[in-house]
């Protein structure tokens, strides 16, 4: 098994403790480990993992463990994830392992499960606890899991995180037919139905669990069993007791179903079961009868079997919930179909009615043309409405057909160019993008990627204008910032030049939109406001002749503009040009009220920022307004015609900077 381990860390004291290093070293024996902390860490702290992890990062965020796992997946990319047979999701909320992980992994690999964890709880519904999960290839390659990962967002509370993602992941597995189970069989243990299994730490250690919740020693009244015995059990297993210390205030495991959360959910969902437990655990009545005495003697014998039955009932209940959910979806689809059928029926029923009305009108005309003026006025009104609707619909159809033919023309032209040109795509490979920020995680355009999903700008005229400007007859190098679907990069490549594109959102890459399928070695996701390095082969930072950004700069913050120009300075040489169109209009708002256009400043403001990094406005008529891919009034090439947009005069600055 080739395994990948994504490890989520958190420390209120901003350090990586010895018990975490031990845990990661053990995981590294059986998997490729990548580490993401949800708090800031100095380089010397991250350096502790240099010999253990293949990559380690630290960034404060509010998505808890599931957010750290999401960030690691986005950093690596789904293509890299697909190379592994299984992915381990783990965090630092436990001490351990106190037994050989290799033995456990071999045992569970042999089980053939799609997913498994160490323990499970029944809060809300049956679910695997998320402090250690293993997902096999069948889950990793499913779109439902990928959609789940990409949906992870900041939630209002830690309990909401638990409900939506920890419990939600097990619910997703169950509803989509994936098999899963815990290492430790809860039904064989004498643990009350509604309790958090982690609070019975000694029982877990004695029944094969390799981990111990840190809350056992860090949170008062968390443990339900003797902690002195817990220390003895750990010592017997050779675990260093000096690693077990009360953490700093506020330092708690990030995503786990704590006793309070799970118990509250359990009380709400399983009231009858809770009442059953409270009756079973109440002090026994005085032995006033033989029956009471017999019941007290036999209770240790029958109670475990009773708990097993309750456990099986919980499993059945969970499956019924899944069936009920799917049935609800079928009912919704049926209702929608009924509604559509009803609408069609209403239209059909309306036809005879219209004919009857028309016959009545004709009959009235034949009987002497009574009320001729009123009837003609009504008929004219109906005709006008029908004519207007028909004209509108005809116009929509004509627009769609025209746009479709436009797309076909582009495709046909690209094929002909590729066939008649000597374009060596292999020679253009070898680029790499090195950055600690492979996606613009905090950008509104990544959180709400409306623009990049719709945009597919193509403009070969700009490439030809650059050829005329340099007039060298040699191969040029183009870098398109905010490349979306990669259309401008393809235009450069089709002319025999080097083309590279950078996009802040990863949705086009994940969906393999447009040119991402063809130019996968030339298109990269990257936060252009943070430091990055584009290199090729063994050479250092690549210097581009032409850099472009079409209606991108206004989407950056003022601080982000500074970072972008700093990156451009490193990736250009004296004489390089930077062509851009900068929108001056409000670009709308996200669902939470954040503006998509974050920097709307006059042209002198942009000139000042560019000059600071060695770029001056090009005083030349080499580039005409129609040479610009966006901002000149020409319509962009989109996948969705309804969203085509033409700028008006004054909407954009059209400017070309040249590096001193």
Legacy VTK file of the C-alpha trace (Angstrom):
# vtk DataFile Version 3.0
C-alpha trace
ASCII
DATASET POLYDATA
POINTS 660 float
0.000 0.000 0.000
1.308 3.432 -0.948
-0.072 5.751 1.709
-0.231 9.529 2.084
-0.642 11.094 5.539
-2.144 14.578 5.896
-1.482 15.749 9.453
-3.311 18.696 11.054
-1.553 20.411 13.947
-2.438 23.128 16.417
-0.578 24.666 19.360
-1.633 27.693 21.387
2.029 28.134 22.371
3.109 28.060 18.697
5.463 25.112 18.982
5.688 21.487 17.875
5.876 19.274 20.967
7.934 16.107 21.366
4.885 13.838 21.429
3.852 15.217 18.003
7.330 14.612 16.550
7.224 11.020 17.861
3.753 10.497 16.360
4.815 11.906 12.967
7.985 9.815 12.935
5.894 6.672 13.431
3.493 7.717 10.664
6.441 8.376 8.337
7.418 4.691 8.607
4.282 3.754 6.672
3.322 6.865 4.665
4.470 10.090 3.028
3.735 12.749 5.669
2.709 16.362 5.033
2.083 18.715 7.980
-0.169 21.786 8.197
-0.508 23.805 11.416
-3.537 26.024 12.029
-1.392 28.499 13.956
1.720 30.523 13.075
5.092 28.802 13.615
8.625 30.095 13.321
10.960 28.455 10.807
12.986 26.820 13.595
9.844 25.013 14.793
8.939 23.771 11.318
12.566 22.721 10.877
11.987 20.064 13.565
10.126 18.098 10.906
12.724 18.407 8.112
13.778 14.770 8.379
10.231 13.478 8.883
7.723 15.333 6.699
7.932 15.866 2.942
6.385 19.276 3.403
5.409 21.387 6.394
3.498 24.651 6.559
1.884 26.859 9.197
-0.934 29.341 8.663
-3.563 30.544 11.118
-7.096 29.830 9.894
-10.556 29.201 11.319
-11.475 25.938 9.567
-9.972 23.669 12.260
-8.522 20.281 11.294
-10.709 19.817 8.242
-9.441 23.171 6.945
-5.817 22.042 7.410
-6.519 18.818 5.515
-8.220 20.841 2.789
-5.215 23.148 2.481
-2.843 20.191 2.169
-5.009 18.594 -0.518
-5.109 21.875 -2.433
-1.326 22.259 -2.083
-0.664 18.789 -3.482
-3.511 18.722 -6.001
-5.879 15.870 -6.819
-3.508 14.560 -9.496
-0.886 13.922 -6.804
-3.492 12.424 -4.441
-4.464 9.937 -7.159
-0.959 8.411 -7.022
-1.680 6.929 -3.576
-3.659 3.840 -2.578
-4.848 5.413 0.686
-4.832 8.711 2.574
-4.516 8.981 6.357
-6.135 12.014 8.002
-4.657 12.566 11.464
-4.240 15.311 14.064
-2.264 16.011 17.231
-5.136 15.644 19.723
-3.837 12.247 20.919
-0.828 10.759 22.642
0.594 7.720 20.912
0.899 5.426 19.178
1.385 2.975 22.039
1.353 -0.089 19.774
2.790 -0.884 16.362
0.925 1.020 13.628
2.194 -1.434 11.018
0.285 -4.259 12.665
-2.901 -2.168 12.714
-2.538 -1.037 9.095
-1.985 -4.607 7.905
-5.003 -5.842 9.868
-7.324 -3.145 8.486
-5.953 -3.386 4.928
-6.962 -7.035 4.970
-10.527 -6.058 5.974
-11.232 -4.589 2.519
-13.053 -1.535 3.946
-13.359 1.660 1.937
-12.642 3.712 5.055
-11.867 3.103 8.716
-10.916 4.849 11.924
-9.851 3.899 15.420
-13.126 4.531 17.270
-16.704 5.546 16.597
-19.405 7.504 18.453
-23.186 7.612 18.183
-23.721 11.362 18.701
-26.203 12.592 16.075
-25.621 9.409 14.100
-23.038 6.651 13.960
-19.735 8.189 12.881
-16.001 7.565 12.927
-14.019 9.934 15.124
-11.862 12.133 12.926
-8.603 12.174 14.916
-7.408 9.226 12.772
-9.097 8.212 9.529
-7.904 6.149 6.586
-9.635 6.558 3.213
-8.903 4.074 0.449
-8.683 4.744 -3.281
-12.359 4.148 -4.033
-13.310 7.025 -1.733
-10.471 9.288 -2.878
-11.449 9.026 -6.548
-15.156 9.666 -5.957
-16.585 13.051 -6.903
-18.750 13.134 -3.771
-15.626 13.105 -1.578
-13.898 15.752 -3.689
-16.998 17.941 -3.537
-17.020 17.413 0.241
-13.392 18.571 0.568
-13.952 21.615 -1.621
-17.056 22.581 0.402
-15.143 22.915 3.697
-15.611 26.484 4.940
-15.448 28.611 8.078
-18.354 27.688 10.360
-19.966 29.545 13.251
-18.786 27.156 15.962
-16.670 24.098 16.682
-19.858 22.093 17.210
-21.001 23.060 13.714
-17.648 21.841 12.351
-18.221 18.515 14.106
-21.784 18.150 12.805
-21.056 19.218 9.232
-17.679 17.610 8.604
-16.815 14.891 11.163
-20.334 13.458 11.381
-21.003 14.636 7.824
-18.115 12.613 6.391
-19.423 9.345 7.846
-22.914 10.227 6.656
-21.537 10.843 3.157
-19.779 7.461 3.188
-22.950 5.670 4.282
-25.248 7.407 1.805
-22.956 6.644 -1.135
-22.471 2.962 -0.423
-18.931 3.042 1.012
-18.071 0.501 3.705
-16.487 1.744 6.929
-15.891 0.546 10.479
-13.693 1.285 13.511
-10.640 -0.678 14.647
-12.099 -1.019 18.150
-15.475 -2.805 18.163
-17.581 -0.642 20.428
-20.367 -3.191 20.686
-18.025 -5.543 22.553
-17.257 -2.938 25.229
-19.226 -2.070 28.353
-19.667 1.602 27.417
-23.046 3.387 27.759
-24.741 3.939 24.429
-24.787 7.757 24.485
-21.318 8.302 25.980
-18.201 9.610 24.242
-16.030 6.537 23.824
-12.851 8.609 24.305
-13.706 9.177 27.971
-13.275 5.446 28.649
-9.558 5.639 28.036
-8.456 2.566 29.981
-11.013 0.350 28.277
-9.743 1.544 24.877
-6.071 0.983 25.726
-6.837 -2.503 27.025
-8.776 -3.345 23.861
-6.168 -2.422 21.279
-6.439 1.339 20.727
-3.022 2.847 19.910
-4.013 6.345 21.057
-5.055 8.276 24.160
-6.975 11.533 24.026
-4.937 14.404 25.478
-8.144 15.671 27.087
-7.944 12.769 29.533
-5.258 14.697 31.413
-5.839 18.225 30.120
-9.568 18.718 30.758
-11.053 18.303 34.223
-13.769 15.645 34.559
-13.277 14.465 30.976
-12.106 10.963 31.906
-14.647 8.416 33.126
-11.989 5.966 34.302
-9.066 6.058 36.758
-6.220 8.212 35.331
-3.675 6.600 37.686
-4.369 3.299 35.949
-4.035 5.147 32.640
-0.470 6.166 33.503
0.324 2.600 34.494
-0.989 1.291 31.174
1.069 3.844 29.255
4.220 3.007 31.206
3.703 -0.709 30.527
3.598 0.086 26.826
6.826 2.114 27.015
5.276 5.524 26.352
7.247 8.439 27.950
5.113 9.873 30.748
7.033 13.178 30.788
5.365 14.056 27.452
1.995 14.086 29.200
1.571 17.625 30.484
-1.346 20.003 30.865
-1.293 22.239 27.768
-1.476 26.005 27.793
-4.862 27.663 28.303
-6.992 27.354 25.180
-4.905 24.583 23.676
-7.380 21.906 22.757
-7.672 19.410 19.938
-9.159 21.202 16.970
-11.798 18.898 15.526
-13.134 16.080 17.584
-16.479 15.174 19.041
-15.877 16.223 22.645
-17.904 14.700 25.441
-20.147 17.746 25.813
-20.882 18.045 22.092
-21.536 14.368 21.494
-23.540 13.913 24.683
-25.766 16.867 23.786
-26.367 15.432 20.317
-26.954 11.992 21.763
-29.474 13.291 24.294
-31.373 15.041 21.505
-31.363 12.081 19.135
-31.641 9.088 21.442
-33.888 10.203 24.310
-35.415 6.803 24.785
-32.004 5.167 24.844
-30.733 7.699 27.371
-33.712 6.951 29.578
-32.987 3.251 29.249
-29.376 3.817 30.305
-30.344 5.982 33.254
-32.703 3.267 34.475
-30.094 0.562 34.000
-27.405 2.551 35.822
-29.559 3.691 38.746
-28.669 2.219 42.165
-30.388 -1.150 42.594
-33.434 -1.376 44.822
-33.057 -3.110 48.206
-33.031 -6.888 47.796
-36.579 -7.355 48.933
-37.219 -10.319 46.698
-35.495 -13.297 45.139
-36.046 -11.717 41.752
-34.001 -8.650 42.697
-31.141 -10.785 43.975
-31.096 -12.910 40.809
-31.182 -9.789 38.647
-28.195 -8.296 40.465
-26.231 -11.547 40.102
-26.998 -11.995 36.391
-26.623 -8.337 35.398
-22.854 -8.576 34.577
-23.655 -11.501 32.297
-26.580 -10.131 30.304
-25.628 -6.455 30.117
-22.862 -6.872 27.479
-25.256 -8.802 25.245
-27.892 -6.141 25.784
-25.436 -3.446 24.731
-24.555 -5.440 21.610
-28.242 -5.515 20.670
-28.517 -1.748 21.197
-25.424 -1.262 19.064
-26.876 -3.314 16.228
-30.112 -1.339 16.480
-28.094 1.867 16.129
-26.545 0.529 12.929
-29.968 -0.376 11.565
-31.281 3.073 12.513
-28.355 4.680 10.694
-29.060 2.729 7.496
-32.748 3.658 7.735
-31.792 7.336 7.952
-29.770 6.934 4.741
-32.670 5.195 3.014
-35.042 7.910 4.226
-32.720 10.581 2.853
-32.546 8.933 -0.572
-36.312 8.421 -0.559
-36.751 12.123 0.187
-34.601 12.979 -2.823
-36.732 10.711 -5.026
-39.895 12.373 -3.716
-38.473 15.821 -4.531
-37.618 14.701 -8.064
-41.081 13.172 -8.477
-42.758 16.391 -7.313
-40.658 18.390 -9.769
-41.570 16.036 -12.625
-45.256 16.284 -11.650
-44.939 20.066 -11.703
-43.333 20.028 -15.155
-46.024 17.672 -16.452
-48.696 19.935 -14.983
-47.188 22.973 -16.680
-47.115 21.206 -20.043
-50.674 19.994 -19.514
-51.791 23.548 -18.756
-50.239 24.751 -22.006
-51.913 21.943 -23.971
-55.223 22.591 -22.258
-54.913 26.232 -23.146
-54.771 25.543 -26.894
-58.392 24.319 -27.268
-59.504 27.175 -25.056
-57.755 29.670 -27.294
-59.338 28.077 -30.387
-62.795 28.235 -28.781
-62.269 31.911 -27.980
-61.160 32.567 -31.544
-64.224 30.772 -32.915
-66.449 32.815 -30.632
-64.884 36.008 -31.889
-65.338 34.920 -35.511
-68.970 34.008 -34.783
-69.525 37.421 -33.283
-68.110 39.103 -36.355
-70.403 37.017 -38.592
-73.470 38.098 -36.548
-73.203 41.686 -37.605
-69.720 42.808 -36.411
-71.116 43.841 -32.995
-68.629 45.632 -30.825
-66.209 45.592 -33.729
-63.931 48.291 -32.295
-63.502 46.626 -28.871
-62.817 43.220 -30.382
-60.223 44.599 -32.785
-58.461 46.401 -29.900
-58.331 43.193 -27.839
-57.070 41.209 -30.823
-54.378 43.795 -31.530
-53.203 43.648 -27.891
-52.919 39.848 -28.001
-51.070 40.014 -31.318
-48.613 42.566 -29.918
-47.809 40.352 -26.906
-47.337 37.279 -29.093
-45.170 39.237 -31.506
-42.993 40.650 -28.718
-42.493 37.229 -27.111
-41.678 35.630 -30.446
-39.198 38.391 -31.293
-37.454 38.070 -27.924
-37.214 34.295 -28.162
-36.026 34.458 -31.747
-33.362 36.989 -30.744
-32.152 34.736 -27.885
-31.945 31.761 -30.245
-30.081 33.779 -32.868
-27.596 35.018 -30.245
-26.949 31.501 -28.949
-26.505 30.142 -32.473
-24.119 32.976 -33.347
-22.044 32.361 -30.226
-21.993 28.615 -30.922
-20.778 29.209 -34.471
-18.164 31.561 -33.037
-16.855 28.829 -30.745
-16.809 26.333 -33.624
-14.897 28.832 -35.752
-12.278 29.203 -33.001
-11.889 25.446 -32.673
-11.639 24.950 -36.436
-9.021 27.703 -36.692
-6.967 26.223 -33.818
-6.973 22.797 -35.463
-5.868 24.219 -38.810
-3.101 26.286 -37.196
-1.831 23.262 -35.271
-1.846 21.107 -38.421
-0.068 23.639 -40.623
2.460 24.854 -38.039
5.524 23.126 -36.707
4.635 23.487 -33.014
6.698 21.340 -30.660
4.646 21.117 -27.458
7.243 18.840 -25.856
9.858 21.585 -26.017
7.601 23.877 -24.011
7.408 21.561 -21.022
9.614 21.662 -17.971
8.207 24.697 -16.166
7.660 24.567 -12.429
5.966 26.956 -10.022
7.383 27.029 -6.497
5.279 28.798 -3.854
3.936 28.387 -0.348
0.582 29.732 -1.599
-0.546 27.507 -4.511
-4.060 28.948 -4.327
-5.256 32.450 -3.390
-7.138 30.945 -0.459
-8.338 34.264 1.024
-9.315 35.925 -2.246
-13.060 36.530 -2.786
-12.511 35.368 -6.373
-11.397 31.964 -5.099
-14.133 31.720 -2.474
-16.734 32.805 -5.077
-15.031 31.973 -8.424
-17.714 33.451 -10.673
-15.333 35.214 -13.051
-12.849 32.425 -13.625
-15.628 29.872 -14.223
-17.151 32.003 -16.990
-14.086 33.578 -18.591
-12.308 32.137 -21.608
-10.646 35.119 -23.256
-8.913 34.564 -26.627
-7.180 37.384 -28.544
-4.495 36.372 -31.125
-4.241 40.019 -32.212
-2.390 40.856 -28.981
0.223 38.155 -29.689
0.755 39.539 -33.209
1.070 43.097 -31.823
3.811 41.914 -29.440
5.648 40.253 -32.358
5.528 43.551 -34.263
6.716 45.492 -31.202
9.807 43.351 -30.571
10.397 42.770 -34.315
13.020 40.162 -33.511
11.729 37.229 -35.500
12.570 35.033 -32.515
10.487 33.018 -30.115
9.001 35.204 -27.356
7.928 34.206 -23.865
4.481 35.165 -22.547
3.137 35.067 -18.977
-0.610 35.613 -18.525
-1.660 36.481 -14.957
-5.249 35.548 -14.085
-5.302 33.176 -17.044
-8.659 31.552 -16.135
-9.198 28.832 -18.782
-5.829 29.462 -20.480
-7.040 30.969 -23.761
-4.333 33.640 -24.037
-1.621 31.065 -23.300
-2.936 28.887 -26.131
-2.862 31.878 -28.495
0.846 32.363 -27.702
1.625 28.659 -28.119
-0.203 28.465 -31.470
2.111 31.227 -32.743
5.141 29.113 -31.745
6.001 31.093 -28.607
6.480 30.034 -24.980
3.286 30.496 -22.994
2.687 30.171 -19.237
-0.431 31.051 -17.241
-1.091 31.678 -13.537
-4.567 31.543 -11.971
-5.449 32.350 -8.352
-8.478 30.051 -8.125
-8.115 26.313 -8.659
-11.617 25.614 -9.971
-10.563 25.607 -13.656
-7.722 23.203 -12.840
-9.991 20.918 -10.820
-12.637 20.890 -13.560
-9.951 20.678 -16.301
-11.726 23.471 -18.170
-10.818 24.403 -21.720
-7.028 24.576 -22.236
-6.112 23.009 -18.854
-6.422 19.620 -20.535
-4.037 20.493 -23.373
-1.580 22.837 -21.619
-1.396 21.109 -18.233
2.404 21.629 -18.129
2.135 25.374 -18.771
-0.768 26.387 -16.499
-0.397 26.743 -12.726
-2.457 27.911 -9.763
-0.748 30.471 -7.569
-1.465 33.486 -5.350
0.282 36.134 -7.467
0.340 38.578 -4.539
2.594 36.229 -2.524
6.178 35.249 -3.403
6.451 32.624 -6.150
9.154 31.433 -8.522
8.614 30.234 -12.068
11.580 28.194 -13.267
12.397 25.881 -16.117
14.646 22.839 -15.984
17.776 23.425 -13.943
17.748 27.171 -14.607
16.724 29.686 -11.964
13.923 32.241 -12.171
12.587 32.496 -15.739
12.492 36.002 -17.263
9.514 36.681 -19.569
9.385 39.065 -22.526
5.668 39.796 -22.159
3.430 39.734 -19.102
-0.313 40.396 -19.355
-3.211 40.790 -16.932
-6.681 41.402 -18.335
-9.035 42.963 -15.756
-7.153 41.309 -12.898
-5.413 44.098 -10.985
-8.609 45.656 -9.639
-9.409 42.315 -7.942
-6.302 42.620 -5.743
-5.986 44.520 -2.490
-3.636 47.514 -2.385
-1.140 45.373 -0.475
-1.612 42.592 -3.003
-0.787 44.978 -5.874
2.604 45.637 -4.243
3.258 41.899 -3.964
2.302 41.298 -7.586
4.647 43.992 -8.910
7.468 42.570 -6.753
6.921 39.197 -8.446
6.873 40.833 -11.889
10.189 42.559 -11.164
11.816 39.163 -10.498
10.341 37.537 -13.611
11.137 40.192 -16.240
14.267 41.701 -17.768
15.026 45.238 -18.988
12.848 45.835 -22.028
10.079 43.410 -21.004
6.543 44.763 -21.267
3.542 44.434 -18.977
0.219 44.934 -20.790
-2.960 45.227 -18.756
-6.500 46.488 -18.685
-7.646 47.782 -15.289
-11.377 48.031 -14.677
-12.796 51.188 -13.119
-16.298 49.911 -12.412
-17.807 48.172 -9.420
-17.464 44.437 -9.976
-20.287 43.343 -7.701
-20.222 41.742 -4.289
-19.966 38.234 -2.874
-22.709 36.653 -0.806
-21.134 37.983 2.401
-20.871 41.537 1.040
-17.191 41.506 0.048
-16.520 43.511 -3.154
-14.906 41.567 -5.988
-13.217 44.724 -7.289
-11.145 45.672 -4.249
-8.912 48.431 -5.672
-10.469 51.196 -7.792
-7.786 53.876 -8.109
-6.932 56.530 -10.743
-4.254 55.841 -13.362
-1.512 57.922 -11.607
-1.869 55.614 -8.572
-1.119 52.561 -10.731
1.745 54.351 -12.499
3.323 55.174 -9.137
3.151 51.522 -7.994
4.606 50.283 -11.293
7.440 52.823 -11.259
8.455 51.721 -7.757
9.330 48.300 -9.217
11.057 49.498 -12.368
8.123 49.796 -14.814
7.317 52.985 -16.763
4.383 53.691 -19.058
5.361 52.830 -22.615
5.216 56.051 -24.656
4.483 54.433 -27.947
1.652 53.896 -30.396
2.791 50.331 -31.027
-0.306 49.038 -29.236
-3.726 50.203 -30.379
-6.862 49.857 -28.218
-8.068 46.910 -30.296
-4.802 45.073 -29.540
-5.844 44.702 -25.899
-7.613 41.447 -25.064
-10.034 43.122 -22.643
-11.254 46.603 -21.841
-11.487 47.968 -25.370
-15.168 47.287 -26.028
-14.678 43.942 -27.739
-16.697 41.043 -26.399
-14.770 38.272 -24.697
-15.081 34.643 -25.696
-17.081 32.870 -22.988
-18.480 29.403 -22.522
-21.835 30.875 -21.457
-23.265 33.425 -23.896
-25.627 34.894 -21.282
-22.613 36.293 -19.434
-20.840 37.921 -22.399
-19.796 41.447 -21.513
-18.643 44.455 -23.504
-16.923 47.322 -21.717
-18.071 50.877 -22.359
-15.821 53.900 -22.831
-14.184 54.785 -19.539
-14.759 51.385 -17.933
-11.073 50.403 -18.173
-7.567 51.826 -18.282
-5.582 50.366 -21.199
-1.902 50.649 -20.414
1.430 49.044 -21.343
4.374 49.331 -18.949
7.976 48.633 -19.922
10.738 47.479 -17.579
13.624 49.910 -17.213
LINES 1 661
660 0 1 2 3 4 5 6 7 8 9 10 11 12 13 14 15 16 17 18 19 20 21 22 23 24 25 26 27 28 29 30 31 32 33 34 35 36 37 38 39 40 41 42 43 44 45 46 47 48 49 50 51 52 53 54 55 56 57 58 59 60 61 62 63 64 65 66 67 68 69 70 71 72 73 74 75 76 77 78 79 80 81 82 83 84 85 86 87 88 89 90 91 92 93 94 95 96 97 98 99 100 101 102 103 104 105 106 107 108 109 110 111 112 113 114 115 116 117 118 119 120 121 122 123 124 125 126 127 128 129 130 131 132 133 134 135 136 137 138 139 140 141 142 143 144 145 146 147 148 149 150 151 152 153 154 155 156 157 158 159 160 161 162 163 164 165 166 167 168 169 170 171 172 173 174 175 176 177 178 179 180 181 182 183 184 185 186 187 188 189 190 191 192 193 194 195 196 197 198 199 200 201 202 203 204 205 206 207 208 209 210 211 212 213 214 215 216 217 218 219 220 221 222 223 224 225 226 227 228 229 230 231 232 233 234 235 236 237 238 239 240 241 242 243 244 245 246 247 248 249 250 251 252 253 254 255 256 257 258 259 260 261 262 263 264 265 266 267 268 269 270 271 272 273 274 275 276 277 278 279 280 281 282 283 284 285 286 287 288 289 290 291 292 293 294 295 296 297 298 299 300 301 302 303 304 305 306 307 308 309 310 311 312 313 314 315 316 317 318 319 320 321 322 323 324 325 326 327 328 329 330 331 332 333 334 335 336 337 338 339 340 341 342 343 344 345 346 347 348 349 350 351 352 353 354 355 356 357 358 359 360 361 362 363 364 365 366 367 368 369 370 371 372 373 374 375 376 377 378 379 380 381 382 383 384 385 386 387 388 389 390 391 392 393 394 395 396 397 398 399 400 401 402 403 404 405 406 407 408 409 410 411 412 413 414 415 416 417 418 419 420 421 422 423 424 425 426 427 428 429 430 431 432 433 434 435 436 437 438 439 440 441 442 443 444 445 446 447 448 449 450 451 452 453 454 455 456 457 458 459 460 461 462 463 464 465 466 467 468 469 470 471 472 473 474 475 476 477 478 479 480 481 482 483 484 485 486 487 488 489 490 491 492 493 494 495 496 497 498 499 500 501 502 503 504 505 506 507 508 509 510 511 512 513 514 515 516 517 518 519 520 521 522 523 524 525 526 527 528 529 530 531 532 533 534 535 536 537 538 539 540 541 542 543 544 545 546 547 548 549 550 551 552 553 554 555 556 557 558 559 560 561 562 563 564 565 566 567 568 569 570 571 572 573 574 575 576 577 578 579 580 581 582 583 584 585 586 587 588 589 590 591 592 593 594 595 596 597 598 599 600 601 602 603 604 605 606 607 608 609 610 611 612 613 614 615 616 617 618 619 620 621 622 623 624 625 626 627 628 629 630 631 632 633 634 635 636 637 638 639 640 641 642 643 644 645 646 647 648 649 650 651 652 653 654 655 656 657 658 659
